[in-house]
Amino acid sequence: MQKNMLITKIFKNKGEKLTKEETYDRLVNLMSPESKYKEQKALGAIGGAISHGYIKECGKYYICTRDSQ
């Protein structure tokens, strides 16, 4: 697992659960205000975390499946 993944700044421990909206908002807020395409980058971080098995979708929530270490 890469240590510089944005999603690991939101989900640090296995079993953590956030709504999809909270997850998206927190990722967008992590980026600098001048960051171009920060909304798209947040969505990309979520998509990458799902495809790599770091988080999973559960209804209107994302649940962390690994520790960030």
PyMOL commands that set and color helices and strands:
alter all, ss='L'
color gray80, all
select helices_A, chain A and resi 6-9+20-30+38-51
alter helices_A, ss='H'
color red, helices_A
select strands_A, chain A and resi 17-19+55-58+61-64
alter strands_A, ss='S'
color yellow, strands_A
deselect
rebuild
show_as cartoon
